């Protein structure tokens, strides 16, 4: 009965998955997906994402960061953006997306959007309880979760419309430096050391230090001033 999107998340450690159907591909829907997943499945150390606008925020004000990044930072979860145009970096969830497409989207005739939402919950609950992964020694996600011990779950409500202050933390960008020695974040570019050409780096936006640090092989090789409109 109209256009829809399905946000998917998966825990890389135990392969627990979550589906969140939405009418729009927006920051608010991504925000709500995270809240639902972290409330029911527990909170991670890091949130790895592609570079979709819904995750990163605004093209016009890239240094302000959007609600998704602010939410993660406020909960001491590190936001990590994979290299631009390299979806295989999110290989686990991309493979799971293929499963969603084949075994859920194309295998079911949905009466309407509400029916889709109900079936989505049934699908991810069945997956977590029954699907066995060879990488997990043929255990299911739910069996693996029991071995993790107590998990920290999000135990408070957070309103998307209430602005989350940008105060502290680090945002990570994994990037490939081409022959022009230019680091490309989302809408900003920075000249980096020539010896970084044709290699991958991790660019760390440190809100506390107002600095963009370039790291390679766990060593800082360059620091660039990066003024951020924080809410101290």
N, C-alpha and C positions, 0 to 999 in steps of 0.2 A: 504493500500500500504506500510505497514511496521509498526514497533513498535512505540508506542506513549504512553505518560503519560498525565494525567490531574491533574494539581495542583488545589486544592480547598481551598478557604478561606471563612470565614463567620464571620460577626460581631455579637458578643454574645449579644449585647444590643438590636439591632433591627432586627437581622437575615438577613441582606443584605448579599448576597452571590456573589461569583465571581469564574469563571472557566477560567483556562489558559492552553490550550493544548500545549504540547511541545514534541519534538522528543527525548529529553534526560532528564534524571533526574539528573540535575546538579545544582551547586550553581548559575550559571548564569541564568538559567531558573527560579529558586526560587526568585532570585533578581528581575528579570523582572516582575514576578507575583506581588510582593509587590509594585513595582513602579506603575504598572497599577491599582491595587486596591486602593492604597492610593491617586492616582491622581483623580480617578473618585468617590470614595466613602468616602474619608476623612481618616485622620490618627488617630490611636488609642493611648491609653496610654501605652498599652502593647501588645506584640506579643507572643502568646503561641504556641509552636511548639513541635513536637516529636523530637526524637534524631537522625534523619536521617543525614547522612554525608553531604548532600547538604545544610542543615541548619546550622550545627555547624562549618564546616570548614575542618580542616586537622587532621587526626589521628597522624601524625608525629609531628606536631607543635600545640598541642591543646590549648596552652595559647596565641597563636597569634590571634585566632578567625578568622572566615571566612567572606566573603563579606556580607552575610545576617545579621550577628550579628553587624558588623561594620556599615552597613546601618542603622539599627534600632537605635543604640547608637548615631549616628551622627544626628539623627532627634529627639533625646530625647524620644525614644520609648524603653520601657524596654523589653529585650528578656527574655522569660521564657521557660525553658525546663521541660516538664512533666517527671514523673518517668519512668525509663527504663522498657519497657515491659508492660506498663499499658495504652493501647490505649483508654480505657474508660475515662481517664482523659480529653481527647479531645472529650467528648461525643457528644457535639452539632455538631461538624464538622464530626464526625464518622457516626452519624445518617444521616447527609446530604449526605455523601459519598454513603451510601446505596441507598438513593433516586437517586443519579446520576447514579449508576450502574443499577438500576431497570428501571427508567423512561427515561433515556437518552441513556446510552451506549448500553443497550440491546434492546431498543425500536426503534432504528434508524439504518438504513443501510447507512453508510457513503461512498460516492463515492471515496473520497481521503482525505488527511490531511487538505487541504484548506476547504473542505466541513465540516469537523469536527469542525474546528475553527469557521466557520460561525454559525453552529448549536449550538455550545457551548454558543456563545453570545446571541442567541435567547433564549436559555434555561434559563440562569441566569436572563436575563431581564424579561422574563415571570414570573419566580419565584418571583422576587422582587416586581413585580407589582400585582400579583394575589394570591400568596400562603398565606393563613391565619393561624396564629399560635394561639393555645389555650393559650399558655403562654403569648401572647401579647394581650390578650382579643379579639382574633379573628381579629386582625388587620394585614395588610400586612406589609412587611418590608418597603416599600416606605411610607406607612402611618405613621409608627413609626418614620422614619427618619425626617419627617416634624415636628414632635414634639420635636426633639432634638435641634432645633435652628441652628444657623450657625455652620458649621463644618470647621475645618482646613484641607484644601486639600494640597497635595504636589504640589507646583507650579513651580518646577524647574526640569530640566532634569539632571539625574545622570548617568554617563557612568560606566558600570560594569568594563571596562578595566582600569579605573582610580582608583588607590588604595585609599581607604578611610582611613585616619589616625585613629589609635586607641589611643584616648586621654583621655577619661573620661567616667564615667558611671558605672552601675552595671548590671551584668548578673546573672540571677536567675536559680537555679537548684532545683526542688522539688525531694527529694530522700527518699527512705525507707532504714533505717539502719537495717541490719540483725544481727544475733547473733554474728557475728565476729567483730561487732563494726567498720565496714569499710564503709567509704563514697566513693561511686563510681561516678565519674563525667562521662567523656566520655572514656578517655584512662588512667586516673590517679586515684589513690586511696589514701585515707587519713585515718589514725586511729583517731577515735573520742572518746568522753567520753563514758564509759561503760553504763552509765545510759540512753543513747540514743538508746540502742538496741531495736529492734522491734517497732520502731516508725518512723514517717515521720518528716523530717526536711526540711528547706529551706536553701540551701547553696548559699551564695551571694559572687560572685567574684567582689570585688570593685577595679576598675582600678586605681582610684585616690590614694587609701590607700595601694595598692599592698597587699591586704589581702583577705583571704577566711574566711568569717564569717558564723558560723552555728547558725541558729535561729530556735527556737521552741516556739510555742504559742506567737509569736511576741517579744520574748526575745532572746538576743544574749547569747548563752551558751558556745561558744568556738570561738576563733580566731586563724587562722593558717596563717603564712606568705606565700604569693603567688606572686612571682615575675613575672611580665608580661612585655613583650617587647613592651612598649608603644612608641608612636611617638610624644613625647613632644618636 
